[in-house]
């Protein structure tokens, strides 16, 4: 019989949802929402629903029946770790990462964009190319590798803040009215660096273990104090999180707000006041090139957005399912005009989904044996996402008509004897009773029309950057040489 101390490596437990919640409860992080400092996110109405949803992701990955899909074996320890940390060395590896991301996305219906498999994928990309960081300073490459292994082996949840505040975008960071308006290094010592300033947009940071702090915007000469890449524990002294309006605070019923109450991961503005970062947690320092190249000359941006596109595809599948159930409920599912609209919805959802398969089927393998998702397949969807998403939302609005804005005021209307009979009579459909139909319509409205739904529309428009920036990525990735060669060939056969 194997004793516990001699247990096989693949039997080692993964971090559970209860452990995640317990750590979040005990953490001494500084969070403000609605003018209040929050001491325990697991019990506060603004955050508790999302915290429980994230905990379920930990439990899903830890379940023995999901281990093969959700984990891979860490080569140094032989222990199971989340698949999202895997650096793919074959197309099958990249496919396995996509399947694991899909399983997690389905648990939240694609409505949580910064789950623990997002920033972890960026760090897998960093760790795939430690030499890029090492070129920026001796030891930085080892710092990246060591932190990657530490976070991977301890099943850590990372968030990031990598965009400077919108204060005066006409000026670079070092020309702002105060040099510490944008997050930047104010001093260094033999032990590490000190950072002050603001940064956005730390989605999910309320729940994370560590914050990756850097800048994805191009920096200019003179901005060297802002040209760094580092990680900071969320309970670091001087680190403050200002949550945007937390929509669950007005979601007084899970039945009336079935999505808001569970999946609002919140976005936070980050303020740093003389926050200390030891050198071992610094990956780039006063280096404009490395700070910019970490996203593009490693597979980090590709891996992180590969996961994000898995989530987006899942979300569009969920939206299509909502539309189908709405049509079935009212008995017009087989009407030709409805079938045309639904066919268009299905076409968009299928384009996004099938481009994911292209990521892994035709993704290149670089000189180090690392597989990258296909950039043209990735950026083509991202470039059009700000057009695809609202158009699909509008199709569902058209299909639902006035139904979503003529619902009873709340689930309490079913419980009041004066109103219950009327509600039951006039909100039924041929297929389902009034209560089930109203639940379905509430789900649709929470996706499309609530504050939570509106935030998601804004999120899908900008989460990968402004559309013109993503289109520039597509411009750089597309094989125009092959295209123009055909034009030259066509011109060459014309008579002189």
Buried (B, 14 or more C-beta within 10 A) or exposed (E): EEEEEEEEEEEBEBBBBEBBBEBBEEBEBBBBBEEEEBEBBBEBBBBBBBBBBBBBBBBBBBEEEBBEBBBBEBEEEEBBBBBBBBBBBEBEBBBBBBBBBBBBBBBBBBBBBBBBBBBBBBBBBBBBBBEBBBBBBEBBBBBBBBBBBBBBBEBBBBBBBBBBBEEEEEEBBBEBEEBBBBBBBBEBEEEBBBBBBBBBBBBBBBBBBBBBBBBBBEBBEEBBBBBBBBBBBBEBEBBBBBBBBBBBBEBEEBBBBBBBBBBBBBBBBBBBBEBBBEBBBBBBBBBBBBBBBBBBBBBBBBBBBBBBBBBBBBBBBBBBEBBBBBBBBBEEBEEEEBEEBBEEBBEBBBBBBEBBEBBBEEBEEEEEEBBBBBBBBBBBBBBBBBEBBEEBBEBBBEBBEEBBEEBBEBBEBBEEEEBBEEBBEEBBBEEBEBBBBBBBBBBBBBBBBBBBBEBBBEBBBBBBBEBEBBBBBBEEBBEEEEEEEEEEEEEEEEEE
